[in-house]
């Protein structure tokens, strides 16, 4: 009997998430270096702001037309920065191989990994044993092999997604074929929701928002579990009515207490003072 109830509850939550996915489809349709520091500038198409590199040891291979940097390597350009223990940087193709404690930042977003192969200009490449942190949505995306498909797009074959800091997160979603584009949405196949080490539910398809600017659409869900309420899933939908007002709709599911909906409306009153 208890097994039947558990299956019934999981079935209910899976049905709700499936409905939310359908709703989405409908809505979208309408360091300071130590030792002997060496610095170099790399000329590229942007003559105003070239790439800069610094390292403990820096050598140039004229035959291969590439620089080899070792120790506390830092490569920067405007709001982009790459640090690693070892870097091989091709002057002609702008392709870089970085190994050891690799960290790449672009604005507020961060990529971390053991090894990275990247075209710095096109921002296309692969990060191994990596993590992508999208600050605006506070998303952590982890995978053994993360492919950066351009400035704003990623693909992960076997992925883990959470909004929680740290290694032992209270919840996470794992799945296959994660595709995410900033200012758009992310998609995960065969997604499983975990509460710490316990799987709570499975859905064959999951959608999550990756929007950073103010616009209508699904907001990141709030997911949890407690002995009193059982599984909890809160899915907000944000409606940017105009420049001075907006509304947020909430669909809140609690395994033991059922479902409820809520609405929050905000607006800025216009004040006209004359004298």
DARA-V771159 format. One record per pair of residues at least 12 apart in sequence whose C-alpha atoms are under 8 Angstrom apart, sorted by the first residue. I is the first residue (numbers start at 0). GAP is how many residues later the second one is. Records with the same first field share a line. If there is no record, write none. Layout:
I->GAP ; GAP
This chain:
8->246
9->190 ; 191 ; 192
12->188 ; 240 ; 242
13->187 ; 188 ; 189
16->186 ; 189
17->185 ; 187 ; 188
20->184 ; 185 ; 186
23->183 ; 193 ; 194
26->190
30->41 ; 43
32->21 ; 22 ; 23 ; 39 ; 40
33->22 ; 38
34->21
35->20 ; 21
36->17 ; 18 ; 19 ; 20
37->16 ; 17 ; 18 ; 19 ; 20
38->13 ; 14 ; 15 ; 16 ; 19
39->12 ; 13 ; 14
40->12
41->49
48->28 ; 29
49->27
50->24 ; 25 ; 26
51->23 ; 24 ; 25
52->20 ; 21 ; 22 ; 23
53->15 ; 18 ; 19 ; 20 ; 21
54->14 ; 15 ; 16 ; 17 ; 18 ; 19
55->13 ; 14 ; 15 ; 16 ; 17
56->12 ; 13 ; 14
57->12
63->26
64->25 ; 26 ; 27
65->22 ; 23 ; 24 ; 25 ; 26
66->21 ; 22 ; 23 ; 24
67->18 ; 19 ; 20 ; 21
68->17 ; 18 ; 19
69->15 ; 16 ; 17
70->13 ; 14 ; 15
71->12 ; 13 ; 14
72->12 ; 13 ; 14
78->26 ; 27 ; 28
79->24 ; 25 ; 26 ; 27
80->22 ; 23 ; 24 ; 25
81->20 ; 21 ; 22 ; 23
82->18 ; 19 ; 20 ; 21
83->14 ; 15 ; 16 ; 17 ; 18 ; 19
84->13 ; 14 ; 15 ; 16 ; 17
85->12 ; 13 ; 14
86->12
92->26
93->25 ; 26 ; 27
94->22 ; 23 ; 24 ; 25
95->20 ; 21 ; 22 ; 23 ; 24
96->18 ; 19 ; 20 ; 21
97->17 ; 18 ; 19
98->15 ; 16 ; 17
99->13 ; 14 ; 15
100->12 ; 13 ; 14
101->12 ; 13 ; 14
107->26 ; 27 ; 28
108->23 ; 24 ; 25 ; 26
109->22 ; 23 ; 24
110->16 ; 19 ; 20 ; 21 ; 22
111->15 ; 18 ; 19 ; 20
112->14 ; 15 ; 16 ; 17 ; 18
113->13 ; 14 ; 15 ; 16
114->12 ; 13 ; 14
115->12
121->28 ; 29
122->25 ; 26 ; 27 ; 28
123->23 ; 24 ; 25 ; 26 ; 27
124->22 ; 23 ; 24
125->19 ; 20 ; 21 ; 22
126->18 ; 19 ; 20 ; 21
127->15 ; 16 ; 17 ; 18
128->13 ; 14 ; 15 ; 16 ; 17
129->12 ; 13 ; 14 ; 15 ; 16
130->12 ; 15
135->76
136->26 ; 73 ; 74 ; 75 ; 83
137->25 ; 26
138->22 ; 23 ; 24 ; 25
139->20 ; 21 ; 22 ; 23 ; 24
140->18 ; 19 ; 20 ; 21
141->17 ; 18 ; 19
142->13 ; 14 ; 15 ; 16 ; 17
143->14 ; 15
144->12 ; 13
151->29 ; 30
152->26 ; 27 ; 28 ; 29
153->24 ; 25 ; 26 ; 27
154->22 ; 23 ; 24 ; 25
155->20 ; 21 ; 22 ; 23
156->19 ; 20 ; 21
157->16 ; 17 ; 18 ; 19 ; 20
158->15 ; 16 ; 17 ; 18 ; 19
159->12 ; 13 ; 14 ; 15
160->12 ; 13
167->28
168->27
169->25 ; 26 ; 54
170->22 ; 23 ; 24 ; 25 ; 52 ; 53
171->21 ; 22 ; 23 ; 24
172->18 ; 19 ; 20 ; 21
173->17 ; 18 ; 19 ; 20
174->13 ; 14 ; 15 ; 16 ; 17
175->12 ; 13 ; 14 ; 15
176->12
179->30
180->29
181->28 ; 29 ; 30
182->27 ; 28 ; 29 ; 30
183->25 ; 26 ; 27
184->22 ; 23 ; 24 ; 25 ; 26
185->21 ; 22 ; 23 ; 24
186->18 ; 19 ; 20 ; 21
187->17 ; 18 ; 19
188->14 ; 15 ; 16 ; 17
189->12 ; 13 ; 14 ; 15 ; 16
190->12 ; 13 ; 14 ; 15
194->29 ; 30
199->31
207->12 ; 13
213->26
214->23 ; 24 ; 25
215->21 ; 22 ; 23 ; 24
216->20 ; 21 ; 22
217->17 ; 18 ; 19 ; 20
218->16 ; 17 ; 18 ; 19
219->15 ; 16
220->12 ; 13 ; 14 ; 15
221->12 ; 13
227->28
228->25 ; 26 ; 27 ; 28
229->24 ; 25 ; 26
230->22 ; 23 ; 24 ; 25
231->20 ; 21 ; 22 ; 23
232->19 ; 20 ; 21
233->16 ; 17 ; 18 ; 19
234->15 ; 16 ; 17
235->12 ; 13 ; 14 ; 15
236->12 ; 13
243->23 ; 24 ; 25
244->20 ; 21 ; 22 ; 23
245->19 ; 20 ; 21
246->16 ; 17 ; 18 ; 19
247->15 ; 16 ; 17
248->12 ; 13 ; 14 ; 15
249->12 ; 13
